[in-house]
Amino acid sequence: MINEIKQLSENCFQEIINIRRYLHSHPELSFNELNTSKYIKKVLKKWNIPFIDNVANNGVVVVLNGVNPNSKTIALRADIDALPIQEKNEVCYRSKNDGIMHACGHDVHTASLLGTLKILNDLKNKWHGAIKFIFQPAEEMLPGGALQMINEGVLKNPKVDLIMAQHVYPELDVGQVGFCAGKYMASTDELHINVTGISGHAALPEKYNNPILVACNLVSELENYFSKYRDAPSIFAIGFFEGLGSTNIIPETVVLKGTFRAMNEKFRKISHEKMKTIAAKIASKHSAKINFDIINGYPFLVNDIAFTNKNICLAKKYLGEKNVVELPIRMTAEDFAYYSHILPSCFYRLGIRNKDKGIIHGLHTSKFDIDENALKIGMGLLSYLTTQHLKNN
């Protein structure tokens, strides 16, 4: 099966490169992936593959049946949205949409999943069960396309037993993949804070209540709180601090924006309450007003241990032991996490780095790109993993 899949990957490699380059040239932002969705459907029609569209607006779903399709169902997911970044790569497939770029590799995920579909369709008499291919919109923006697709029944009819996804990883060389069994990625919440004092002339302190000092005190107290829990992986960070005064003008309001991330839902909930309690105490102490809003984001992502460990063993067979890497937990977030709290899941990383070609730039940067040989690895490995979970045991 390995040699057959590798040959099929080779056979469709150039077609999948072309698909990826088209997607890369025509990126669309979250919840606006209309033309991306149309292009995916155009490819599926060309291949005579039936599909379900308009799932979570721009999502596309394909159900592929093998032998005895009612025995087991595996879902494979790719996200399809892009980011608000101006691309700086000088390549023939650079973004044609000003200020929008596939800087997180969702073009790669989508093209690779289409390649996987093509391979597994060619092999559908050699695996048992059903495969649900999920082309998901809006991973990059809350509340996330995954939750919307789940709410619209993407894990039903047929009921999904297992789900997998792969994501590009610039820290790994092309030809390598990385796995982390158990908890892998953090929950993520947005913090939006408004601190209101009394504005005035900087030379007349008795007539103003400086919200900048109040805001600084608040951030300091929150940092002190989280410093006590260094053993519990979490992130509290303020990335935006704006008080529009001047050298002699004290502003009335300061606006702060930040993030809170955790790997434990109980600690997450407790911390939400504690942050608001600290804010209330600081406001009272300084006779100021603090509006502290927390926008709940994605939960933490957990890879099913048994499922992931089996995939690690299978990946070593397909790629060789030295090309399969164990990864540490990561405090970034992914809406694939929603799937992982419902059914056994495996979210793994696909190496795309090639230093000799200058492909070294990180995710969410204007010069992110991939060694396109990763497409061959991505569709081949995902095809192999899927067939091995759908064997006639």
C-alpha positions, 0 to 999 in steps of 0.5 A, spaced: 500 500 500 505 504 501 508 504 494 502 504 491 500 511 495 507 514 493 506 512 486 499 515 486 502 521 489 507 522 484 502 521 479 498 527 481 503 531 484 503 537 478 496 537 478 496 539 486 501 544 485 497 547 480 491 547 485 495 550 491 498 555 486 491 558 484 489 558 491 495 562 494 494 567 488 487 568 490 486 568 498 480 570 501 479 572 508 475 568 514 467 568 512 468 571 505 471 565 502 466 565 496 471 564 490 475 559 494 469 555 495 467 555 488 474 553 486 474 547 490 467 545 487 470 546 480 475 541 481 471 536 484 466 537 478 472 536 474 473 529 478 466 527 478 466 527 485 459 529 488 459 534 494 455 538 499 456 545 499 454 551 503 455 548 510 457 554 514 456 558 508 462 557 504 464 550 507 464 544 502 464 537 504 465 530 500 463 523 503 467 518 499 464 510 500 469 504 500 467 497 501 462 496 507 461 504 508 457 503 514 462 500 518 467 506 520 467 513 518 474 518 518 473 525 517 479 529 514 479 537 515 482 542 511 481 550 513 481 554 507 481 562 509 487 566 509 490 572 513 490 580 512 497 580 510 500 584 504 505 578 501 512 580 499 514 574 496 516 575 488 513 568 486 509 567 480 503 565 484 504 571 489 497 573 492 493 577 487 488 580 492 491 586 495 492 586 503 490 578 503 495 572 503 495 565 505 500 566 510 498 560 514 498 555 509 491 554 508 492 553 501 497 547 502 492 544 507 486 545 502 490 542 496 493 537 500 486 534 502 484 535 495 490 530 493 488 525 498 481 525 496 484 523 489 488 518 491 483 515 496 478 515 490 482 511 486 483 506 492 476 506 494 476 498 493 482 497 498 479 500 504 473 499 508 468 504 511 467 512 509 471 518 509 468 525 510 472 530 507 471 537 510 473 543 507 472 548 512 472 556 512 474 561 517 479 558 522 482 564 523 477 568 526 472 567 532 468 564 533 471 559 528 468 555 522 469 549 526 464 550 531 459 553 525 460 546 521 459 542 527 453 546 529 450 544 522 451 537 523 458 536 519 460 530 524 453 526 523 450 523 517 454 519 517 457 519 524 464 520 524 468 516 529 475 519 528 478 526 525 485 528 522 488 534 520 495 536 518 498 543 518 504 546 515 510 547 520 516 552 518 520 549 524 520 542 520 524 541 514 520 538 508 520 530 508 518 531 516 512 531 520 511 532 527 506 529 532 504 531 540 500 526 543 495 528 549 494 536 550 497 540 544 495 547 543 492 552 548 485 555 549 485 562 546 481 568 549 481 576 547 481 581 552 478 588 551 479 593 557 477 600 557 480 604 563 476 611 564 479 616 569 478 624 569 482 628 564 485 634 565 492 638 564 498 635 566 500 640 571 494 640 575 494 633 578 489 635 583 483 636 578 485 629 574 485 622 575 490 619 570 487 612 567 494 611 564 497 609 572 490 605 573 491 601 567 499 600 569 497 598 576 492 593 573 497 590 568 502 589 574 497 586 578 494 581 573 502 579 571 503 578 579 497 573 579 499 569 573 506 569 575 504 564 581 501 559 576 508 558 572 507 550 573 500 551 569 502 552 562 498 559 560 499 566 557 497 573 559 499 578 555 497 585 553 499 587 546 495 594 545 495 600 550 493 606 548 491 613 551 491 618 547 493 624 551 500 628 550 506 631 553 501 636 558 494 632 557 492 627 561 487 622 557 480 620 560 480 613 557 485 608 556 484 602 551 488 595 552 487 589 548 490 582 550 490 575 550 489 569 555 491 562 553 491 556 557 491 548 557 486 547 562 479 549 562 478 549 569 484 554 570 481 558 564 474 559 568 477 561 574 482 565 571 476 569 567 473 570 574 480 572 577 481 577 572 475 581 573 475 581 580 482 584 580 480 589 575 474 591 580 479 592 586 483 596 582 478 600 579 475 601 586 482 603 589 483 608 584 476 611 584 476 609 576 472 605 572 474 599 568 470 595 563 473 588 562 471 584 557 473 577 555 471 574 548 471 566 549 475 563 543 477 556 542 478 551 547 485 547 548 486 542 543 487 535 545 490 529 541 487 522 542 493 519 545 492 512 542 490 514 536 496 519 535 501 514 537 498 509 532 499 515 527 506 516 529 508 508 528 504 508 521 508 515 519 515 512 521 513 506 516 511 511 511 517 516 512 522 513 516 523 513 523 528 519 523 523 523 519 517 523 525 518 528 530 515 528 537 513 536 538 512 539 545 505 543 547 504 549 543 501 556 546 498 558 539 491 556 538 486 552 532 479 551 532 480 544 530 480 544 538 472 543 537 473 537 534 478 534 539 473 535 545 467 531 541 471 525 538 478 522 538 482 527 534 489 527 531 492 534 529 499 533 526 504 538 523 507 537 516 514 540 515 515 545 509 522 548 510 528 548 506 533 553 508 537 552 501 531 554 497 530 560 502 524 557 505 525 559 512 520 564 514 514 563 519 507 563 519 503 569 519 509 573 516 509 576 509 514 572 506 512 565 508 512 560 503 513 552 502 517 547 499 512 544 494 515 537 495 511 538 502 504 537 498 507 530 495 508 528 503 502 531 505 497 527 501 501 521 501 501 520 508 494 522 510 492 517 505 496 512 508 494 513 515 487 513 513 487 507 509 490 503 515 485 506 520 480 503 515 482 496 514 478 490 514 479 487 521 
